[in-house]
């Protein structure tokens, strides 16, 4: 479907993209209620800005850019920090992921993500939750691919240190992420 046609069916676009956009915002802000509010704000902004969409990037990347900017602005405006880890058994996870892995690992990862700067969290969420490539992340975040690589490298280093510190004597959870980053883009 052409990008312009997707915007003409904004209700359908909303239905199709709400969950991925919400998960992006939730990954950045960490609070489900705030994420729901900011996701709503992002879709309102997208609706108001649809005339400015030129179709140079996929519609999902355009929506994620608006969502990331809305989330980062919302965090700055509200000066909120995560106060508790996200519930690893949330109902909004896709059914094919329900029950996989150790819920404790998810909590450890969420705690480690809390310690990252919001921009680093955004980069990690876009890369590892949504599997966007560096070029798409750079477009979403309004930065260069090199800066995306630097943000991810710093974030992965911090995650690795934090996860290793949280579970001394165990195989670090971040090893797989770091390996992918070394061999990825």
N, C-alpha and C positions, 0 to 999 in steps of 0.2 A: 504494500500500500504506500502510495506517495506520502511524503511527510506532510505536505499541505493538507491532504485529505484526512490524515490522522488528526490534525488540529481542527478541521471542520467537524469532526466527531469527538469533541473534547470530553464528553461524558464517557465514551468508550475508551479513550486514551487514559482517562482517570482510573477507570475500573481495571484496565490492563496493567498500569504502571504504579498504582498506589503502593502495593506491598514492597516492591524493590526500593522505591523512593523512601518509604517509611523506614525500612531497615537501614538505609544509608543515614538518614537523619538520626535514628536511634543510636547507631554506632558512633556518631559524632557527639551527641549530647548526653546519651546514657540514661535518660529519664523517659519512660514510656509516655507519660502524660505530656511532657514538654515536646517529645518527638511528634506526637499526634497533632499538637497545636502548630508546631513549625512545619510539619508536612502540609497541613491545611493552608498555612500561609504561603508555602512554596507553590502549591497549585493555584491559589488565588493570583499570585504574582505571574505565574505562567499564563494563566488565562488573560490577564491584563496585557501581557507582553507578547501575545501570540502574533500580533501584526509585525513584530520585529524579527520573527523567526524566518530565516532565509533558506533553510534546508541544507546548509553547508556541512552539518554534522547530523548524525542520527538523532531523532527526536528524544530518545532516552538519554543521550548525553546532554542535550540541551536542558531537559528536565532535571537531571542530576546536578548540573551546574547551578541552576536556580536553587535547588534544594540545599546543596553544600553552602552556597552563599547565605541562604536564609538561616541555616543552622549555625554557621559561624557568627553571623550578626546577632542571632538570638542569644547565643552564649555570651557574647560580649555585652549585649544590652542587659542581660539578666545577671551577669556575673555569677553564674551557677557552676558549682563543681559537683561531680558525681558523689553521692553520699552513700550509695550501696551498689553492689554489683547487680547486673541485670539477671533476671530469673532465667537460668539456662533451659528451663522447660516451658518457655512461653508458648502459648497457643498459636502464635502467628508464624511459627517456623513451618516450612513446607513439610507435608506429611512424610515425604521420602527421607527426611532427615530426623524425624522424631525418633527418640530412643537410641540414636547412634552415639557412640563415644561415652566417655565418663563425664557426667554433669560437673564433677569437680574440676575437670580440665577447663570447661567453659567458664566457670566462675574465676579460675586463676587467670585465664586470658582476659576476661572482662576487667579484673582488677588491674592487670598490667596495662590494658588499653587506657584505663582511667588516668594513668600517670603520664600519658603522652600529651603533647600540646594539641589543641583542637585541629590544627591544620594537618599534623601528622596522623591523627586518628582518621581524618577525612581521607587521606591518601591510602592508609591501610585498609579502610572499609571499601573504598572504590576498587583497590587492587585485589584484595583477598576475599572479600565477600561477594563482589560482583564480577571479578575477573576482567576488569577493564585493562587495556594495555596502557603503556606510559603516555602515548600520544593522546589518547582519549582522556586520561586523568589530567594531563596538562591543559587540555581544552576546557575541561570541567572546572578546574581550579584556577584557570587564568594565569598559568605559569609555564615555564619551559619543561621539556622532558627531562633535562638534566637536573632541574630543581626537584622534580618528582622523584627521580632516582636518589638524590641526596636525602630528601625527606624520608623516603622508604628505608634507606640504609640506616639513617639515624634512628628511626622508629624501630626497626628490626633489632638493632643493637641494644636499644633500651629494653625492648620486650624480652630479648634473650637474657640480658642481665637480670631483669626483674623476675622472669619465670624460673631461672636457675636459682635465684636467691629464695624464691618461694618454695622450691622443692629441692633442697640440697641432696646430693647423692642419687638423683634420678636422672633419667635421660630427658634432656630439655625438650619441652613441647615445641619451642621455637625453631628447633633444628630443621624441621621440614620446611618451614616458611623461609628460613635463611637459605637453604639449599635451592629452593625454587627461585629465590631472588637472584642468586649467583648465576643460575643457568637460564633465567628468563630473559625478558626483553633485552 
